[in-house]
Amino acid sequence: MTKKLLFVHGTGVRRAGYDESIAKIRRRLEQSGHGIELVECFWGETHGAEADVSRSIPRYGATGGRNVVADDEFRWTVLLYDPTVEMHQLALSKRTPLGNSQDGREGIRLRHLSLPAQALPSFVEDGLDQLLAGAVDSVQADYSRLLRGDSNALAPGDLATVLARATVARVLRLADGHDRPAPTLERRNELIEAVNAHLVEGNRGAMAGALSLAARLAGPLLAGYRGKLTDMVRDAFGDILRYQARGAALRRLIADQLAAVPNDQVVILAHSLGGIASLETLVEHRPGNVAALITFGSQAPLLYELGALATLPNGKLLPATMPYWLNFYDLDDPLSYVANPVFPGQVSDYQVNSGSDFLGAHSAYLDSDQMWTQIFAYLK
């Protein structure tokens, strides 16, 4: 009897992303020396969301749809790390008369220019202090273009917040060009706070004005890039909605893959929505050749509690034919859930720590030595 690993990918994955995941899994299997054969189950292009939703989105093309705005640029925009776009959106969202705040703005500008000479401890510790001069020059140029010719200007608190985030963004881009590892999201926030504290030192009005900046930016930012935002989330959320409406077809695909190897011992490895579909396949079709279900970053426990699993309503027990179930979660992954408290004694939950921020943790499991160590401990 041959031991096989059937990989079922998660939501939003298309061919390029799937091939990348398959390559990672194949390398791990080869390195393990356990002689486990990999079986593919790619479903994204046949059972995922339809590709074109442009007709229902207001001003789709004008707001970045169809990759009008580059992925990297928009990624920075969403994180409020792209200084040019953030300054532009802030200018659209709120402007205040110059009035008596001119001195506050000039003080912030001068303190910003003095950053390279400050030797801020957090920047020194990360070896980023030498990049501050170039970052400050670049951000100052963007700031000057923003306000040139305007009769109104931005409030001091807004400027301090924008300049702090923009400066750190520029520093990190320069660091990336020197092949330096990117700091974690927590560390980025510490760097931003250090710059902001220097900029608003002695200016209480500036600090108060900064507190509500993010909320004011959200509306114009999302409206200005609605088309691009739609492109980014269409496959991920669209796949979930399509599965909820017509999930039987995907479950049948998984069942057919299992039926094609009836005499082999199969372990299902499933990510995210793939974990939901795999669990429901085991409940609905009850194949006899599955030795274990391994889920990672899966929302199956949550959907069960919500009563949103078509084959397993809340309160219904897992079938007696249910195989051994390992479930991996990461506290930094907001889309991962524990299963044993929901199905007591029927699931083994294992926590991993990818070291990624919340934006990257959901896609980092296949790179986790912790997860693979636990998987191979079971498979050997």
N, C-alpha and C positions, 0 to 999 in steps of 0.2 A: 504494500500500500504506500503510494507516494504522498508526501506531505506537501501541500500547496498553500500559498498565501494569496488570497484574492483581495486586491486593493480596490476600494470603492471611494472615489474622491468626493469632495464636498461642494458646497454651493459656489457659483460664480466661476468655476474652473472650466477653461476651454483647452484646446489641444496643446498649445505651447506650455501652459502651466501644468497640465497633466503629465506631459513628457518629462518635465523637470522633476516632478515628484517621483515618477517611475524610476528615473535615473538614480535618485537618492536612495530609494528602497532597494533597487538592484545592487547598488554598491554595498549597502549594509548586509544584505543576504550573502553576497559573495565573501565579504570579510568574515562573516560568522562561521563559515565552513560547515553549516548544518545540512547542506544539500536540499534546501527548501526551494521549490519552484514558484516563480511569481506568475500569477494569472491577472490579467488586466480586465477592468470593467469601467470603460470610459463611457459616460452617459451625457456629458454636458451639452453636446451639439444636437443630440437626438431627443433628449427628454428635458432639456433645460429651457429657459425662457426664449421667446422669439427675439430675434436680433433688432428689429426696427420698431421703436416706439416714438419716433420723432414727431409724428403728426399730432400727438396729444399734448406735447410740451410747448407752452407759449414761448416764442422767440428762441426756439431750440438752437438753430445755427448761430444766431447772434450772441448766444450766451455760452458758447464753447462746445456745443454738440459736435459729434463727428471728429473729435480730436482737434478742433480749431485751436484750442489752447493746449500746449504741451503737457504731458502727464506730470513731469517733474515740477514744472512751474505751478500747476494747480495743486499738487501735493503740498508744496510749500505754502500756497495761498490758504488752503484749508487749515493748516497748522498755524497760520498767522506768522509765518516766518519769511514770507516774500515781501520785502520792504516796499517796493514800488507799488504793488497791488494794494497792500494794506493802507498805505498813505492815500492812495487814490480813493479807496472805499471810505476811509475816514473823512476825507474832504467832502464826499457826497452825503455822508450820513449826518454830519453836524458841523456847523461853522459858527464861530462866535465873533463879535466885534473885537477889534484890536484893543480899544479902551485902555485900561490901566494894566493889562496883562503883558504888554510888550516887554517890560523889563524881565518878567518871569521867563518868557520865551527866549530872550537873549541870554539870560543866565544859563538856561538849559543847554542852549547851543554851545556856549563857551565851555561849560562843564563837559559836554560831549566831546569837544575838540581836545580836552585835556585828558581823556581816558587813557591814551597810550602811555602817559607818564605816571599813571596811578599805581601800577603794579598790583592790581586787584588780586587778592590771594587765590580766589577760585580759578582765575585764568592762569596764574603762575603755576598752580598745582597741576593743571591739565596741560601745561606747556603751550598755552594758547596766547599768552601775553604778547608775543612777538608779532602776532597777526592782527592786533587791534588797530595799528596805525592804518593799514590798508583798508580795513573794514570801516573805520570812521570816515576816511576820505570818501569812500563810495557812498555811504549812507548820507553824508552831508550833501553830496551832489544831488541825490534823489530828493532830499528835503528842500533844497534850494529851487529845484524845478517845480516842485509842488506848489510853493507859495509865490513864485515869481509872478508879478503883475496882478495879484489878487488884492482886493481892498479889505478882505477879511482874512483871518488867520485861525489856526487851530488853537484850542485852549492848551495851556501849559501841561496839564496833567495828561492830555491825550498825546501830546508830543513826546513827553518823557516815556510813556508806555510804548509808543510806536518806535521811537529811537532805540530803546533798550532791546526790543525783540528784533528789530532790523539789524542792529549791530551784532547780536549773537548769531543771527542767520548768516550774515556775511562772514563772520569768523569761521563758522562751521563749514561753509562752502570753501573757504580758503584752506581749511584743515583737510577737507576731503581731497583737494588737489595735491596735498602732500602725503596722501595715503595714510592719514591718521584715523584711527577708529572713531566712529561717531559716538558722542556721549549719550547716555540714556536720557529718556524724557525727563526724569527727575533732575538729572544733572543739568540739562538745558535750562530748566526752570530756575535752578540755583544761579546759573550764570546770568540769566535775564534779571533776576532779583538784585544781583550785585551791581549790575549796570544801572538799573532803575534807581536803586538807593543812592548811588552817586549823583545821578542827574537831578533828583528831587530833594537832595539834602538842603534843609532849611527852607523848603517851599511847601508848606502844608497844603496850599491850594492845589498844587500840582498833584500831590499824592491822592487827594480826595477825588479829583477829576478823573484819575486813572481807573478807579474802581468800577465804573460803569461802562468802560470803553468796549469791552467784549460784547456786551449785550447790544450796544448801539451798532456795532459793526456787523453783527450776524445777519440782519435783514438785507442790507445792501450787498453783502458779500455773497450770500446764497442766491439772491435774485440776479446778480450780475453774472453768475456762473452756473445757472440752473441747468443748462444743456449739458455742460461738462460733468456736473454732479450726477445727472441722470445716467450718463454713459458709465460713470464709475460704479454706481450701485445697481444698474439695471440687471446685470446677470446674477449678482448675488441675491438680491431680494426677489427678482423675477423668478429665479429657480425655486425659491421657497414657496412662492405663491402658486406656481404651476404644479409643484408637487402636492400641495394641499388640495388643489382642484382635480389633478389627474395623476396621482401618485401610483396608481396600480400598474401603469405601464413600466415605470422604473423598477418596481418590485418584481415584476415579471422578468425583466431583463436580468436582474440579479439571480432570480431563481433558475433561469435558463443557464446562466453561467455555472451555477452549482450542479445542475442536472447534467451538464456536459462532462463532468468528472465524477461520476457516481461511485467509483471504486477507490477514490482518493480521500485522504483526510485533509479537509480544508479549514483554514483559519481565515476569517474575514477581518481585514484591517480597513477601518472606515473612518473618514474624517467628516465632522460637521454634519451637514444634511445627509451625507452618505451613511453616517451612523444611524440616523433616524430611519432611512429607507432599509438599511440592512436589518435593524431590529424588527421592523414591521414585516420584512420578508420572512424572517424566522418564525414570527407569530402566525403569519397568514399561510405560508406554504410548508413550513415545518420540514425542511430537508433533513435527511438522515446522515449526511456526510460532513456536517459542520462540527468541528471539534471545539471551536472557540470563536467568540465575537470580541474584537478589540476595537474600541471606539476612542477617538481623541478629539477634543474640542467639539463635542456633540451636545445638541440641545434636546436629545430624546427624553431625559428625565423631566425637563421643564414642560415639554409638550404633553407628556403623560399627565402631569399635575394639572395642566390647563384643560385636559380633556380634548386635546387637539390631535391625538393619534387615531387614524381611521380604523386601525385593526386592534387597538388596545385602549378602550375607554378607561378613564380614571376609575379605579376600584377593581378592575379586572386583573387577575393574577397572570404572571407570565406562564406560558404553557410548560408542562412537565418535560417537554422535549427541548427546552431552552438550554443551549450549551453554556459552558463556562464563559463568563463575561468579564473582561478587563476594561476599565474606563479611565482614561487619562485626562486630567484637567490642569490648568495653570491659573493661579489667582490673578495673573496679569491679563488673562484672556477673558473678556466680558461675555464671550459666547460659549464658554465651557461650563459644565455643570457636574455635580456629583450625583451618582446613581444609587449607591447603596442605601442612603436614607429613604429613598423612594421605593426601592425593591430590596428590603432588608435581607441580608444573607445570600442574595443571588448575584451580587456584583462586587467586584474588588476595585475600589477607587484608588488611583495613584496620582499624587501631585507631582508635577514637574515644574521647573523654574527655568524658562528659556532665557531670562535676562533681557528680553525685549520689552518695549513699551506696549501699551494696550493696543496700538495700531498694528504691531507686528507679531504679537504673541500668538494670535490665532493661526498664523501660517508657519510657525516656527517648530512645530512638534517633530517633524521628520528630521530635524537637525539636533534633536535632544538625545544626548548619550544616556540620560536617565531613563527615558522611555524605552530606548532600544535594549538597554541592559535588562530591564524588566521583561520585555517581550521575549528576548532570547532565553531568559531564565525559564520561561514557560515552554518555549518551543523545543528546547534541546531534549 
